[in-house]
């Protein structure tokens, strides 16, 4: 379940970049108008969200 959530977060980012209107849409639109503070914030939030999902998954894999 955690793997699917992690995969869906990453896919939503990529789909938004190519035009599907997900998380990546905000990233792409902020980079187009040169708002690098917003771009950095979005990237940090995406990274933190992926790590928040990935760390419990790693812990569960090691434990069981």
C-alpha positions in Angstrom: 0.0 0.0 0.0 2.8 2.4 0.9 4.6 1.5 -2.4 1.5 2.4 -4.4 1.1 5.7 -2.5 4.8 6.6 -3.2 4.4 5.7 -6.9 1.2 7.7 -7.2 2.9 10.8 -5.7 5.7 10.6 -8.1 3.4 9.9 -11.1 1.2 12.9 -10.1 4.3 15.2 -10.3 5.3 13.9 -13.7 1.8 14.0 -15.1 1.4 17.6 -14.0 4.6 18.6 -15.8 3.4 17.2 -19.1 0.0 18.8 -18.7 -2.4 16.7 -16.7 -2.9 19.3 -14.0 -1.5 17.6 -10.9 1.2 18.6 -8.5 3.7 19.2 -11.3 1.4 21.8 -12.9 2.2 24.2 -10.0 5.9 23.4 -10.3 6.0 24.0 -14.0 3.9 27.2 -13.9 6.1 28.6 -11.1 9.3 27.9 -13.0 7.9 29.5 -16.2 7.4 32.9 -14.3 10.8 32.5 -12.6 9.5 32.2 -9.1 12.4 30.1 -7.8 11.4 30.4 -4.2 8.1 28.7 -5.0 9.8 26.1 -7.1 12.2 25.3 -4.3 9.3 25.1 -1.8 7.4 22.7 -4.0 10.4 20.5 -4.6 11.1 20.3 -0.9 7.5 19.5 -0.2 7.5 16.7 -2.8 10.7 15.3 -1.4 9.4 15.4 2.2 6.2 13.7 1.2 8.0 10.9 -0.6 10.3 10.5 2.3 7.4 10.5 4.8 5.9 7.6 2.9 9.2 5.8 2.1 10.7 5.7 5.6 7.8 3.7 7.2 7.9 1.4 4.2 11.6 0.7 4.7 11.0 0.2 8.4 8.2 -2.3 7.7 10.3 -4.2 5.2 13.2 -4.5 7.6 10.9 -5.5 10.5 8.9 -8.2 8.7 
